[in-house]
């Protein structure tokens, strides 16, 4: 749950301070609680180019659950900086490169890490009334120390991800004039690869999703 206020400043700048709260249950127990202040700053350089920066500082509290009695070792703080640039190439195409730097300071060194990543996103509004979202990302995580219960090697992960999502308003299929206001059919595919200095954390994952999305504004 989050909420905030968008403030329009002079010179085409918008500042949005927000606050977020999260409570996660797992196995009928409280797994994680988190609270964070957030700040988003957007500035229009030219009508087709917009600069954006997201800042976050999050306090995370983990609770042990029956299947894991060491989760409290993850309790700590997370800091994130994410600058991005949105380029409207044409009415149908939009590119958005972004960078992410994230620092996690947990109760133990092997749960504390520094993350650096880059993502390139592309939005294509297709002529059939739908849209295709493509995102390619590369991320590296470096942990502060080794986990003695797993390995004497300090963990370092490299991750590659490719995600594709095609969306089509259901109203388009039924030739409804209010198509944009109705539910949207979503079909997604994701390929993920992680290589780690600790072989237990090296794996591949592929995911295919199908869903419906509906947005309400008030």
Residue frames as a rotation matrix with the C-alpha (Angstrom) as fourth column:
UNK 1
0.584 0.812 0.000 0.00
0.812 -0.584 0.000 0.00
0.000 0.000 -1.000 0.00
UNK 2
-0.583 -0.785 -0.209 1.34
0.770 -0.616 0.168 3.41
-0.261 -0.063 0.963 -0.91
UNK 3
0.626 0.761 0.171 0.20
0.779 -0.599 -0.184 6.97
-0.037 0.248 -0.968 -1.36
UNK 4
-0.479 -0.827 -0.295 1.64
0.765 -0.558 0.323 10.31
-0.431 -0.071 0.899 -2.34
UNK 5
0.626 0.609 -0.487 1.09
0.321 -0.770 -0.551 13.77
-0.711 0.189 -0.678 -3.75
UNK 6
-0.010 -0.589 0.808 2.32
0.999 -0.032 -0.011 15.03
0.032 0.808 0.589 -7.13
UNK 7
0.411 0.042 -0.910 3.63
0.332 -0.937 0.107 18.60
-0.849 -0.346 -0.399 -6.98
UNK 8
0.537 -0.181 0.824 4.04
0.817 -0.130 -0.562 20.50
0.208 0.975 0.078 -10.26
UNK 9
0.152 -0.605 -0.782 7.04
0.523 -0.622 0.583 22.80
-0.839 -0.497 0.222 -10.01
UNK 10
0.654 0.017 -0.756 8.30
-0.467 -0.777 -0.421 25.51
-0.595 0.629 -0.501 -12.33
UNK 11
-0.172 -0.817 -0.551 10.20
-0.939 -0.033 0.342 24.58
-0.297 0.576 -0.761 -15.47
UNK 12
0.297 0.382 -0.875 8.39
-0.741 0.671 0.041 21.34
0.602 0.636 0.482 -16.25
UNK 13
-0.763 -0.600 -0.242 9.44
-0.269 0.634 -0.725 19.50
0.588 -0.488 -0.645 -13.09
UNK 14
0.456 0.889 0.049 7.14
-0.506 0.214 0.836 17.26
0.732 -0.405 0.547 -11.06
UNK 15
-0.737 -0.652 0.179 8.07
-0.486 0.326 -0.811 16.14
0.470 -0.684 -0.557 -7.54
UNK 16
0.370 0.889 -0.269 6.12
-0.466 0.428 0.775 13.27
0.804 -0.162 0.572 -5.96
UNK 17
-0.710 -0.521 0.475 6.83
-0.671 0.293 -0.681 12.36
0.215 -0.802 -0.558 -2.33
UNK 18
0.298 0.793 -0.531 5.22
-0.487 0.605 0.630 9.08
0.821 0.070 0.567 -1.27
UNK 19
-0.402 -0.350 0.846 5.07
-0.889 0.370 -0.270 6.67
-0.218 -0.861 -0.460 1.64
UNK 20
0.065 0.371 -0.926 4.69
-0.588 0.764 0.265 2.90
0.806 0.527 0.268 1.31
UNK 21
-0.217 -0.051 0.975 3.83
-0.895 0.409 -0.178 0.11
-0.389 -0.911 -0.134 3.73
UNK 22
-0.010 0.145 -0.989 3.97
-0.660 0.742 0.116 -3.62
0.751 0.654 0.088 3.08
UNK 23
-0.140 0.028 0.990 2.92
-0.849 0.511 -0.135 -6.65
-0.510 -0.859 -0.048 5.15
UNK 24
-0.153 -0.026 -0.988 3.61
-0.767 0.633 0.102 -10.11
0.623 0.773 -0.117 3.73
UNK 25
0.318 0.302 0.898 2.12
-0.793 0.604 0.078 -13.33
-0.519 -0.737 0.432 5.10
UNK 26
-0.150 -0.367 -0.918 3.59
-0.738 0.659 -0.143 -16.76
0.658 0.657 -0.370 4.40
UNK 27
-0.556 0.020 -0.831 2.41
0.282 0.945 -0.166 -20.09
0.782 -0.327 -0.531 5.80
UNK 28
0.481 0.873 -0.080 -0.27
0.474 -0.182 0.861 -18.21
0.738 -0.452 -0.502 7.78
UNK 29
0.333 -0.441 -0.833 2.42
0.840 -0.264 0.475 -16.23
-0.429 -0.858 0.283 9.60
UNK 30
0.936 -0.126 -0.330 3.82
-0.205 -0.954 -0.219 -12.72
-0.287 0.272 -0.918 9.26
UNK 31
0.567 -0.744 0.353 6.85
0.823 0.530 -0.205 -13.05
-0.035 0.407 0.913 6.99
UNK 32
-0.588 -0.783 0.203 7.90
0.797 -0.604 -0.021 -9.44
0.139 0.150 0.979 6.34
UNK 33
0.659 0.668 -0.345 6.93
0.683 -0.724 -0.095 -5.91
-0.313 -0.174 -0.934 7.28
UNK 34
-0.470 -0.831 0.298 8.35
0.880 -0.418 0.223 -2.88
-0.061 0.368 0.928 5.53
UNK 35
0.714 0.598 -0.363 7.86
0.551 -0.801 -0.234 0.87
-0.431 -0.033 -0.902 5.57
UNK 36
-0.353 -0.892 0.281 9.58
0.878 -0.212 0.428 3.36
-0.323 0.398 0.859 3.30
UNK 37
0.363 0.325 -0.873 9.56
-0.077 -0.924 -0.376 6.99
-0.929 0.204 -0.310 2.20
UNK 38
-0.032 -0.295 0.955 9.80
0.925 0.354 0.140 7.36
-0.380 0.887 0.261 -1.59
UNK 39
0.163 0.060 -0.985 10.58
-0.137 -0.987 -0.082 10.31
-0.977 0.149 -0.153 -3.82
UNK 40
0.066 -0.087 0.994 10.09
0.934 0.355 -0.031 10.61
-0.350 0.931 0.104 -7.57
UNK 41
0.012 -0.139 -0.990 11.42
-0.120 -0.983 0.137 13.59
-0.993 0.118 -0.028 -9.53
UNK 42
0.133 0.099 0.986 10.50
0.913 0.375 -0.161 14.05
-0.385 0.922 -0.041 -13.21
UNK 43
-0.039 -0.195 -0.980 11.69
-0.122 -0.973 0.198 16.77
-0.992 0.127 0.014 -15.55
UNK 44
0.717 0.348 0.604 10.70
0.556 0.237 -0.797 17.36
-0.420 0.907 -0.024 -19.17
UNK 45
-0.338 -0.915 -0.220 13.80
0.430 -0.358 0.829 18.24
-0.837 0.186 0.514 -21.18
UNK 46
-0.833 0.266 -0.484 11.90
-0.551 -0.469 0.690 18.54
-0.043 0.842 0.537 -24.47
UNK 47
0.105 0.993 0.062 8.41
-0.985 0.112 -0.127 17.29
-0.133 -0.048 0.990 -25.41
UNK 48
0.676 0.159 -0.719 9.83
-0.429 0.879 -0.209 13.92
0.599 0.450 0.663 -26.50
UNK 49
-0.174 -0.829 -0.531 12.43
0.267 0.480 -0.836 13.47
0.948 -0.287 0.138 -23.76
UNK 50
0.630 0.468 0.620 11.77
-0.491 -0.380 0.784 13.14
0.602 -0.798 -0.009 -20.04
UNK 51
-0.483 -0.849 -0.214 14.23
-0.191 0.341 -0.920 12.54
0.855 -0.403 -0.327 -17.19
UNK 52
0.652 0.743 0.150 13.13
-0.388 0.157 0.908 10.69
0.651 -0.651 0.391 -14.06
UNK 53
-0.571 -0.819 -0.065 14.73
-0.332 0.302 -0.894 9.77
0.751 -0.488 -0.444 -10.75
UNK 54
0.635 0.751 -0.181 13.37
-0.171 0.365 0.915 7.44
0.753 -0.550 0.360 -8.05
UNK 55
-0.558 -0.769 0.312 14.76
-0.477 -0.011 -0.879 7.40
0.679 -0.639 -0.361 -4.51
UNK 56
0.609 0.759 -0.232 13.77
-0.242 0.456 0.856 4.97
0.755 -0.465 0.462 -1.76
UNK 57
-0.663 -0.689 0.293 14.85
-0.548 0.179 -0.817 4.15
0.511 -0.702 -0.496 1.79
UNK 58
0.341 0.867 -0.363 13.11
-0.466 0.491 0.736 1.11
0.816 -0.081 0.572 3.26
UNK 59
-0.479 -0.361 0.800 13.10
-0.875 0.271 -0.402 -0.40
-0.071 -0.893 -0.445 6.73
UNK 60
0.099 0.449 -0.888 12.55
-0.529 0.780 0.335 -4.16
0.843 0.437 0.315 6.49
UNK 61
-0.328 -0.119 0.937 11.62
-0.905 0.324 -0.276 -6.44
-0.270 -0.939 -0.214 9.39
UNK 62
-0.210 0.187 -0.960 11.61
-0.502 0.822 0.270 -10.20
0.839 0.538 -0.079 8.82
UNK 63
0.139 0.343 0.929 9.94
-0.962 0.270 0.044 -12.74
-0.236 -0.900 0.367 11.11
UNK 64
-0.892 -0.450 0.051 10.79
-0.437 0.885 0.161 -16.41
-0.118 0.121 -0.986 11.48
UNK 65
0.234 0.941 -0.244 8.20
-0.961 0.261 0.087 -18.89
0.145 0.215 0.966 10.20
UNK 66
0.681 0.081 0.728 7.89
-0.427 0.851 0.305 -22.64
-0.595 -0.518 0.615 10.85
UNK 67
0.895 -0.305 0.325 9.84
0.444 0.678 -0.586 -23.64
-0.042 0.669 0.742 7.73
UNK 68
0.099 -0.896 0.434 12.64
0.520 -0.325 -0.790 -21.09
0.848 0.304 0.434 8.28
UNK 69
0.766 0.161 -0.622 13.99
0.643 -0.201 0.739 -20.04
-0.006 -0.966 -0.257 11.67
UNK 70
-0.233 -0.927 -0.294 16.74
0.830 -0.347 0.437 -17.72
-0.508 -0.142 0.850 10.38
UNK 71
0.217 0.391 0.894 14.69
0.872 -0.490 0.003 -15.08
0.439 0.779 -0.447 8.56
UNK 72
0.913 0.142 -0.381 15.37
0.336 -0.793 0.508 -12.45
-0.230 -0.592 -0.772 11.23
UNK 73
-0.038 -0.997 -0.060 18.96
0.618 -0.070 0.783 -12.38
-0.785 -0.007 0.619 9.93
UNK 74
-0.329 -0.018 0.944 17.59
0.910 -0.272 0.312 -10.50
0.251 0.962 0.106 6.89
UNK 75
0.686 0.640 -0.345 16.16
0.718 -0.673 0.177 -7.64
-0.119 -0.369 -0.922 8.96
UNK 76
-0.396 -0.858 -0.327 17.71
0.739 -0.509 0.441 -4.31
-0.545 -0.066 0.836 8.06
UNK 77
0.254 0.394 -0.883 17.54
-0.122 -0.893 -0.433 -1.39
-0.959 0.218 -0.179 5.63
UNK 78
-0.031 -0.204 0.979 17.42
0.935 0.339 0.100 -0.99
-0.352 0.918 0.180 1.87
UNK 79
0.062 -0.025 -0.998 18.43
-0.131 -0.991 0.017 2.11
-0.989 0.130 -0.065 -0.11
UNK 80
-0.016 0.009 1.000 17.72
0.881 0.474 0.010 2.49
-0.474 0.881 -0.016 -3.84
UNK 81
-0.135 -0.053 -0.989 18.52
-0.348 -0.933 0.097 5.09
-0.928 0.357 0.107 -6.51
UNK 82
-0.178 0.158 0.971 17.04
0.757 0.653 0.033 4.62
-0.629 0.741 -0.236 -9.99
UNK 83
-0.285 0.061 -0.957 17.54
-0.433 -0.898 0.071 7.25
-0.855 0.435 0.282 -12.72
UNK 84
-0.190 0.260 0.947 15.81
0.749 0.662 -0.031 6.73
-0.634 0.703 -0.320 -16.07
UNK 85
-0.708 -0.044 -0.705 15.18
-0.377 -0.821 0.429 8.48
-0.597 0.569 0.565 -19.37
UNK 86
0.055 0.794 0.606 12.01
0.520 0.495 -0.696 8.25
-0.852 0.353 -0.386 -21.45
UNK 87
-0.781 -0.339 -0.525 12.33
-0.290 -0.547 0.785 8.94
-0.553 0.765 0.329 -25.17
UNK 88
0.335 0.913 0.232 9.16
0.056 0.226 -0.972 9.15
-0.941 0.339 0.025 -27.26
UNK 89
-0.679 -0.674 0.290 10.58
0.268 0.139 0.953 8.03
-0.683 0.725 0.086 -30.60
UNK 90
-0.838 0.545 0.011 7.21
-0.161 -0.268 0.950 8.27
0.521 0.795 0.312 -32.35
UNK 91
-0.113 0.867 0.486 3.53
-0.965 -0.212 0.152 8.08
0.235 -0.451 0.861 -31.37
UNK 92
0.744 0.449 -0.495 3.83
-0.402 0.892 0.206 4.27
0.534 0.046 0.844 -31.51
UNK 93
0.384 -0.711 -0.589 7.28
0.582 0.681 -0.443 3.71
0.717 -0.173 0.676 -30.00
UNK 94
0.745 -0.183 0.642 8.87
-0.558 -0.698 0.449 4.64
0.366 -0.692 -0.622 -26.68
UNK 95
0.185 -0.776 -0.602 12.32
0.379 0.622 -0.685 3.74
0.907 -0.101 0.409 -25.29
UNK 96
0.785 0.072 0.616 13.31
-0.497 -0.521 0.694 3.89
0.371 -0.851 -0.373 -21.62
UNK 97
0.003 -0.832 -0.554 16.86
0.298 0.530 -0.794 3.11
0.955 -0.162 0.250 -20.46
UNK 98
0.763 0.243 0.599 17.36
-0.468 -0.431 0.771 3.03
0.445 -0.869 -0.215 -16.68
UNK 99
-0.351 -0.879 -0.322 20.04
-0.110 0.380 -0.918 2.32
0.930 -0.287 -0.230 -14.09
UNK 100
0.801 0.593 0.082 19.59
-0.181 0.109 0.977 0.90
0.571 -0.797 0.195 -10.59
UNK 101
-0.497 -0.864 -0.076 21.89
-0.141 0.167 -0.976 1.03
0.856 -0.474 -0.205 -7.58
UNK 102
0.609 0.780 0.140 20.59
-0.379 0.131 0.916 -0.71
0.696 -0.611 0.376 -4.48
UNK 103
-0.583 -0.810 0.062 22.26
-0.378 0.203 -0.903 -1.23
0.719 -0.550 -0.424 -1.12
UNK 104
0.620 0.737 -0.271 20.90
-0.131 0.437 0.890 -3.73
0.774 -0.516 0.367 1.42
UNK 105
-0.544 -0.731 0.411 22.24
-0.551 -0.057 -0.832 -3.59
0.632 -0.680 -0.372 4.98
UNK 106
0.486 0.741 -0.464 21.00
-0.198 0.610 0.767 -6.64
0.852 -0.281 0.443 6.88
UNK 107
0.831 -0.102 0.546 21.70
-0.546 0.031 0.837 -8.10
-0.103 -0.994 -0.030 10.32
UNK 108
0.417 -0.715 0.561 24.29
0.275 0.688 0.672 -10.45
-0.866 -0.125 0.484 8.78
UNK 109
-0.263 -0.650 -0.713 26.96
-0.519 -0.528 0.672 -9.80
-0.813 0.547 -0.199 6.15
UNK 110
-0.927 -0.132 0.352 25.87
0.180 0.666 0.724 -12.68
-0.330 0.734 -0.593 3.92
UNK 111
0.041 0.964 0.264 22.42
0.962 0.033 -0.271 -11.09
-0.270 0.265 -0.926 3.62
UNK 112
0.430 -0.004 -0.903 23.87
0.009 -1.000 0.008 -7.62
-0.903 -0.012 -0.430 2.95
UNK 113
-0.043 -0.393 0.919 24.59
0.901 0.381 0.205 -6.74
-0.431 0.837 0.338 -0.67
UNK 114
-0.277 -0.060 -0.959 25.22
-0.308 -0.940 0.148 -4.09
-0.910 0.337 0.242 -3.29
UNK 115
0.119 0.421 0.899 23.22
0.760 0.544 -0.356 -4.33
-0.639 0.725 -0.255 -6.51
UNK 116
-0.407 -0.197 -0.892 23.94
-0.416 -0.829 0.373 -2.52
-0.813 0.523 0.256 -9.77
UNK 117
-0.232 0.406 0.884 21.79
0.679 0.718 -0.151 -2.99
-0.696 0.565 -0.443 -12.84
UNK 118
-0.752 0.044 -0.658 20.75
-0.452 -0.760 0.466 -1.61
-0.480 0.648 0.591 -16.21
UNK 119
-0.209 0.774 0.597 17.46
0.571 0.592 -0.568 -2.05
-0.793 0.222 -0.567 -18.05
UNK 120
-0.925 0.051 -0.375 16.28
-0.326 -0.612 0.721 -1.12
-0.193 0.789 0.583 -21.53
UNK 121
-0.326 0.900 0.289 12.51
0.434 0.415 -0.800 -1.04
-0.840 -0.135 -0.526 -22.01
UNK 122
-0.988 0.082 -0.131 10.55
-0.154 -0.423 0.893 -0.57
0.017 0.902 0.431 -25.22
UNK 123
-0.275 0.959 0.076 6.83
0.160 0.123 -0.979 0.13
-0.948 -0.257 -0.187 -25.64
UNK 124
-0.999 0.004 -0.050 5.14
-0.051 -0.091 0.995 -0.45
0.000 0.996 0.092 -28.98
UNK 125
-0.207 0.977 -0.046 1.52
-0.349 -0.118 -0.930 0.54
-0.914 -0.177 0.365 -29.60
UNK 126
-0.821 -0.159 0.548 0.45
0.348 0.622 0.702 -1.86
-0.452 0.767 -0.455 -32.32
UNK 127
-0.866 0.456 -0.205 -1.98
-0.468 -0.597 0.652 -1.02
0.175 0.660 0.731 -35.12
UNK 128
-0.418 0.747 -0.517 -4.51
0.306 0.652 0.694 -3.61
0.855 0.132 -0.501 -33.91
UNK 129
0.437 0.613 0.658 -5.15
-0.360 -0.551 0.753 -1.57
0.824 -0.566 -0.020 -30.74
UNK 130
0.879 -0.161 -0.448 -2.83
0.447 0.605 0.659 -3.58
0.165 -0.779 0.604 -28.52
UNK 131
0.617 -0.747 0.248 0.65
-0.756 -0.650 -0.077 -3.01
0.218 -0.140 -0.966 -27.14
UNK 132
0.695 -0.516 -0.500 3.90
0.447 0.855 -0.261 -4.91
0.563 -0.042 0.825 -26.75
UNK 133
0.775 -0.472 0.420 6.21
-0.632 -0.585 0.508 -4.26
0.007 -0.659 -0.752 -23.79
UNK 134
0.647 -0.664 -0.376 9.81
0.403 0.715 -0.571 -5.50
0.647 0.218 0.730 -24.02
UNK 135
0.770 -0.441 0.461 12.39
-0.637 -0.577 0.512 -5.23
0.040 -0.688 -0.725 -21.23
UNK 136
0.547 -0.711 -0.442 16.00
0.389 0.684 -0.618 -6.46
0.741 0.166 0.650 -21.25
UNK 137
0.788 -0.229 0.572 18.05
-0.572 -0.619 0.539 -6.17
0.230 -0.752 -0.618 -18.06
UNK 138
0.173 -0.816 -0.552 21.45
0.354 0.574 -0.738 -7.05
0.919 -0.068 0.388 -16.64
UNK 139
0.750 0.146 0.646 22.09
-0.520 -0.473 0.711 -7.02
0.409 -0.869 -0.278 -12.88
UNK 140
-0.114 -0.788 -0.605 24.99
0.192 0.580 -0.792 -7.88
0.975 -0.207 0.085 -10.58
UNK 141
0.867 0.366 0.339 24.76
-0.290 -0.182 0.940 -8.53
0.405 -0.913 -0.052 -6.83
UNK 142
-0.211 -0.941 -0.263 27.82
0.014 0.266 -0.964 -8.53
0.977 -0.208 -0.043 -4.56
UNK 143
0.801 0.527 -0.286 27.41
0.229 0.172 0.958 -9.76
0.554 -0.832 0.017 -0.98
UNK 144
0.604 -0.544 0.582 29.44
-0.728 -0.675 0.124 -8.48
0.325 -0.498 -0.804 1.96
UNK 145
-0.404 -0.739 0.539 30.63
-0.881 0.474 -0.011 -11.86
-0.247 -0.479 -0.842 3.23
UNK 146
-0.634 0.114 -0.765 30.30
-0.322 0.860 0.395 -15.60
0.703 0.497 -0.509 2.77
UNK 147
0.444 0.787 0.429 27.55
-0.847 0.211 0.488 -17.67
0.293 -0.580 0.760 4.37
UNK 148
-0.510 -0.810 0.289 29.50
-0.860 0.488 -0.147 -20.21
-0.022 -0.323 -0.946 6.48
UNK 149
-0.087 0.549 0.831 26.61
-0.368 0.757 -0.539 -22.68
-0.926 -0.353 0.137 6.42
UNK 150
0.883 0.466 0.054 26.75
-0.092 0.286 -0.954 -22.90
-0.460 0.837 0.296 2.60
UNK 151
0.660 -0.671 0.337 30.20
0.620 0.234 -0.748 -22.02
0.423 0.703 0.571 1.25
UNK 152
0.162 -0.708 -0.687 33.54
0.725 -0.387 0.570 -20.39
-0.670 -0.590 0.450 2.08
UNK 153
-0.680 -0.343 0.648 33.17
0.723 -0.463 0.514 -18.32
0.124 0.817 0.563 -1.10
UNK 154
-0.556 0.491 -0.671 31.62
0.009 -0.804 -0.595 -14.86
-0.831 -0.337 0.442 -0.96
UNK 155
0.004 0.690 0.724 28.56
0.817 0.415 -0.400 -14.85
-0.576 0.593 -0.562 -3.17
UNK 156
-0.566 -0.075 -0.821 28.44
-0.362 -0.872 0.329 -12.77
-0.741 0.484 0.466 -6.35
UNK 157
-0.029 0.684 0.729 25.53
0.618 0.586 -0.525 -13.13
-0.786 0.435 -0.440 -8.79
UNK 158
-0.864 -0.079 -0.498 25.13
-0.337 -0.645 0.686 -12.01
-0.375 0.760 0.530 -12.40
UNK 159
-0.223 0.899 0.377 21.58
0.427 0.438 -0.791 -11.99
-0.876 -0.015 -0.481 -13.77
UNK 160
-0.980 0.049 -0.192 20.12
-0.195 -0.412 0.890 -11.64
-0.035 0.910 0.413 -17.24
UNK 161
-0.357 0.924 0.135 16.41
0.407 0.284 -0.868 -11.17
-0.841 -0.256 -0.477 -17.84
UNK 162
-0.976 0.207 -0.065 14.25
-0.148 -0.414 0.898 -10.76
0.159 0.887 0.434 -20.95
UNK 163
-0.524 0.851 -0.028 10.55
0.407 0.221 -0.886 -10.02
-0.748 -0.476 -0.462 -20.54
UNK 164
-0.950 0.309 0.044 7.85
-0.074 -0.361 0.930 -9.65
0.303 0.880 0.366 -23.19
UNK 165
-0.539 0.836 -0.102 4.22
0.399 0.147 -0.905 -8.70
-0.742 -0.529 -0.413 -22.53
UNK 166
-0.894 0.366 0.259 1.52
0.141 -0.318 0.937 -8.36
0.426 0.874 0.233 -25.17
UNK 167
-0.646 0.710 -0.281 -1.71
0.276 -0.126 -0.953 -6.66
-0.712 -0.693 -0.115 -24.16
UNK 168
-0.858 0.463 0.223 -4.97
0.142 -0.203 0.969 -6.33
0.494 0.863 0.108 -26.06
UNK 169
-0.689 0.688 0.228 -8.15
-0.625 -0.404 -0.668 -4.66
-0.368 -0.603 0.708 -24.73
UNK 170
-0.678 0.479 0.558 -10.98
0.445 0.871 -0.207 -7.18
-0.585 0.108 -0.804 -24.86
UNK 171
0.254 0.830 -0.497 -13.21
0.029 -0.520 -0.853 -4.51
-0.967 0.203 -0.157 -26.33
UNK 172
-0.315 -0.445 -0.838 -11.05
-0.828 -0.303 0.472 -4.52
-0.464 0.843 -0.273 -29.48
UNK 173
-0.975 -0.064 0.214 -11.95
0.017 0.934 0.357 -8.17
-0.223 0.352 -0.909 -30.06
UNK 174
-0.290 0.950 0.113 -15.65
0.862 0.311 -0.400 -7.34
-0.415 -0.018 -0.910 -29.80
UNK 175
-0.552 -0.022 0.834 -15.38
0.617 -0.683 0.390 -3.99
0.561 0.730 0.391 -31.63
UNK 176
0.431 0.639 -0.637 -16.46
0.902 -0.324 0.286 -2.03
-0.024 -0.698 -0.716 -28.57
UNK 177
0.445 -0.226 0.866 -16.05
0.272 -0.888 -0.372 1.76
0.853 0.401 -0.334 -28.80
UNK 178
0.720 -0.160 0.676 -15.14
-0.655 -0.481 0.584 1.84
0.231 -0.862 -0.451 -25.09
UNK 179
0.700 -0.442 -0.561 -12.33
0.253 0.888 -0.384 -0.69
0.668 0.127 0.734 -25.54
UNK 180
-0.252 -0.918 0.305 -9.71
-0.010 -0.313 -0.950 1.37
0.968 -0.243 0.070 -23.72
UNK 181
-0.203 0.245 0.948 -11.84
-0.908 -0.411 -0.088 1.46
0.368 -0.878 0.306 -20.55
UNK 182
0.799 0.593 -0.095 -12.49
-0.535 0.774 0.339 -2.28
0.274 -0.220 0.936 -20.37
UNK 183
0.637 -0.564 0.525 -10.38
-0.134 0.590 0.796 -5.25
-0.759 -0.577 0.300 -19.25
UNK 184
0.361 -0.631 -0.686 -7.12
-0.926 -0.155 -0.344 -5.98
0.111 0.760 -0.641 -21.05
UNK 185
0.995 -0.085 0.054 -5.92
0.084 0.996 0.027 -9.45
-0.056 -0.023 0.998 -21.97
UNK 186
0.409 -0.912 0.031 -2.23
-0.904 -0.400 0.154 -9.92
-0.128 -0.091 -0.988 -21.11
UNK 187
0.970 -0.238 -0.056 0.11
0.220 0.950 -0.223 -12.60
0.106 0.204 0.973 -22.46
UNK 188
0.620 -0.767 0.164 3.65
-0.784 -0.597 0.167 -12.63
-0.030 -0.232 -0.972 -21.10
UNK 189
0.820 -0.490 -0.297 6.91
0.412 0.865 -0.287 -14.55
0.397 0.113 0.911 -21.44
UNK 190
0.692 -0.638 0.337 10.04
-0.722 -0.618 0.312 -14.19
0.010 -0.459 -0.888 -19.33
UNK 191
0.657 -0.616 -0.434 13.48
0.407 0.775 -0.484 -15.82
0.634 0.141 0.760 -19.59
UNK 192
0.774 -0.374 0.511 15.84
-0.625 -0.581 0.522 -15.51
0.102 -0.723 -0.683 -16.62
UNK 193
0.543 -0.700 -0.465 19.45
0.418 0.705 -0.573 -16.66
0.729 0.116 0.675 -16.13
UNK 194
0.803 -0.348 0.484 21.54
-0.591 -0.565 0.575 -16.33
0.073 -0.748 -0.660 -12.97
UNK 195
0.413 -0.779 -0.472 25.20
0.356 0.615 -0.703 -17.31
0.838 0.122 0.531 -12.64
UNK 196
0.879 -0.031 0.476 26.70
-0.434 -0.466 0.771 -17.26
0.198 -0.884 -0.423 -9.15
UNK 197
-0.181 -0.983 -0.020 30.11
-0.758 0.153 -0.634 -17.86
0.626 -0.100 -0.773 -7.57
UNK 198
-0.636 0.130 0.761 28.17
-0.523 0.652 -0.549 -20.20
-0.568 -0.747 -0.347 -5.25
UNK 199
-0.948 0.143 -0.285 26.86
-0.190 0.465 0.865 -22.92
0.256 0.874 -0.414 -7.57
UNK 200
-0.622 0.768 -0.150 23.72
0.691 0.449 -0.567 -23.48
-0.368 -0.456 -0.810 -5.46
UNK 201
0.042 0.643 -0.765 22.45
0.151 -0.761 -0.631 -20.14
-0.988 -0.089 -0.129 -6.77
UNK 202
-0.783 -0.279 -0.556 23.09
-0.505 -0.238 0.830 -20.75
-0.364 0.930 0.046 -10.49
UNK 203
-0.386 0.720 0.576 19.88
0.518 0.686 -0.511 -21.52
-0.763 0.102 -0.638 -12.36
UNK 204
-0.968 0.244 0.062 17.61
-0.060 -0.462 0.885 -20.77
0.245 0.852 0.462 -15.33
UNK 205
-0.489 0.871 -0.053 13.93
0.395 0.167 -0.904 -19.96
-0.778 -0.462 -0.425 -15.19
UNK 206
-0.948 0.292 0.128 11.27
0.021 -0.342 0.939 -19.54
0.318 0.893 0.318 -17.88
UNK 207
-0.602 0.770 -0.210 7.76
0.338 0.007 -0.941 -18.28
-0.723 -0.638 -0.264 -17.28
UNK 208
-0.808 0.492 0.325 4.63
0.242 -0.226 0.943 -17.95
0.537 0.841 0.063 -19.41
UNK 209
-0.758 0.541 -0.364 1.73
0.282 -0.231 -0.931 -15.94
-0.588 -0.809 0.023 -18.04
UNK 210
-0.584 0.697 0.417 -1.85
0.421 -0.179 0.889 -15.23
0.694 0.694 -0.189 -19.06
UNK 211
-0.588 0.349 -0.730 -4.04
0.716 -0.195 -0.670 -12.73
-0.376 -0.917 -0.135 -17.26
UNK 212
0.220 0.709 0.670 -6.62
0.768 -0.549 0.329 -9.96
0.601 0.442 -0.666 -17.28
UNK 213
-0.734 -0.469 -0.491 -6.04
0.667 -0.635 -0.390 -6.40
-0.129 -0.614 0.779 -16.12
UNK 214
0.278 0.822 0.496 -8.57
0.734 -0.515 0.443 -3.68
0.620 0.241 -0.747 -15.27
UNK 215
-0.780 -0.599 -0.182 -7.77
0.595 -0.620 -0.512 -0.20
0.194 -0.507 0.840 -14.02
UNK 216
0.448 0.893 -0.033 -10.07
0.838 -0.407 0.364 2.07
0.312 -0.191 -0.931 -12.04
UNK 217
-0.730 -0.634 0.255 -9.39
0.510 -0.754 -0.414 5.75
0.455 -0.172 0.874 -11.49
UNK 218
0.463 0.882 -0.089 -11.14
0.724 -0.319 0.611 7.93
0.511 -0.347 -0.786 -8.94
